[in-house]
Amino acid sequence: MSLLEEKLIRWYQEPAVQAHNWEPRLFWKEIDTRHPFGTLKVEPRELEVLFATLIGEPSECMAELNAESQVRGDYMLRGDFLAANARRHELPLLTRVYA
């Protein structure tokens, strides 16, 4: 498990994230009912930006996501979009990862 994945599990348990009542299975493929944090189903950098905004921590991934969006010529930078959604208490459609 990467440091980013460990941070996401820790941040998921923060009260500001828990207040949204999101089940772990929205973001992780569970190992079994006692171990809900298996493999990530969504892009971890996007989830990091979402959680960081909710708990008021600086994001380590926002600049990288924004740079990738800028290179693609996206209308709105991805990191900014995710942070804006989090500030409005919305859950954006996160990029799915297939392992």
C-alpha positions in Angstrom: 0.0 0.0 0.0 1.4 3.4 -1.0 1.8 6.4 1.3 -0.9 8.1 -0.6 -3.4 5.2 -0.1 -2.5 5.2 3.7 -3.2 8.9 3.9 -6.5 8.5 2.1 -7.7 5.9 4.6 -6.6 8.1 7.5 -8.3 11.1 6.0 -11.5 9.1 5.2 -11.9 8.6 8.9 -11.7 12.4 9.7 -15.0 13.8 11.0 -15.3 16.3 8.1 -15.3 13.4 5.6 -17.4 11.1 7.8 -20.1 13.8 8.0 -21.0 13.0 4.4 -21.9 9.4 5.2 -20.0 8.1 2.2 -19.5 4.3 2.4 -15.9 3.1 1.8 -17.2 1.0 -1.1 -17.7 4.2 -3.1 -13.9 4.6 -3.3 -12.4 1.2 -2.3 -13.1 -2.4 -3.4 -13.5 -4.2 -0.1 -11.5 -7.2 0.9 -14.4 -8.5 3.0 -17.0 -7.0 5.4 -14.4 -6.5 8.2 -11.8 -4.9 5.8 -13.5 -2.2 3.7 -10.3 -0.6 2.5 -9.0 -2.9 -0.2 -7.9 -1.6 -3.6 -8.9 1.8 -4.7 -11.6 2.0 -7.4 -11.0 5.7 -8.1 -8.0 7.8 -9.1 -6.2 8.4 -5.7 -4.9 11.9 -6.6 -8.5 13.0 -7.3 -9.7 11.5 -4.0 -6.8 13.2 -2.2 -7.8 16.6 -3.5 -11.4 16.0 -2.5 -10.5 14.9 1.0 -7.9 17.6 1.5 -10.4 20.3 0.7 -13.0 18.8 3.0 -10.7 18.6 6.0 -8.8 21.9 5.3 -5.4 20.4 4.6 -3.1 21.4 1.7 -3.4 19.0 -1.2 -0.2 17.4 -2.6 -1.9 16.4 -5.8 -3.9 19.4 -7.0 -1.0 21.1 -8.9 -0.2 17.9 -10.7 -3.9 17.3 -11.7 -4.2 20.9 -12.8 -1.0 20.7 -14.9 -2.3 17.6 -16.7 -5.6 19.4 -17.4 -3.8 22.4 -18.7 -1.8 20.2 -21.1 -5.0 18.6 -22.4 -6.6 22.0 -22.8 -9.5 21.2 -20.5 -12.2 23.9 -19.9 -11.7 23.8 -16.1 -8.6 22.4 -14.4 -9.4 19.1 -12.7 -7.9 19.8 -9.3 -9.8 23.1 -9.1 -13.0 21.4 -10.2 -12.7 18.8 -7.5 -12.0 21.3 -4.8 -14.9 23.5 -5.9 -17.2 20.4 -5.7 -15.9 19.6 -2.2 -16.5 23.2 -1.0 -20.2 22.8 -2.2 -20.4 19.5 -0.4 -20.9 17.7 -3.7 -19.4 14.4 -4.7 -18.1 14.7 -8.3 -17.7 11.9 -10.7 -14.2 10.6 -10.0 -12.1 8.8 -12.6 -12.4 5.1 -12.3 -9.2 3.0 -12.1 -9.2 -0.6 -13.3 -6.6 -2.9 -11.8 
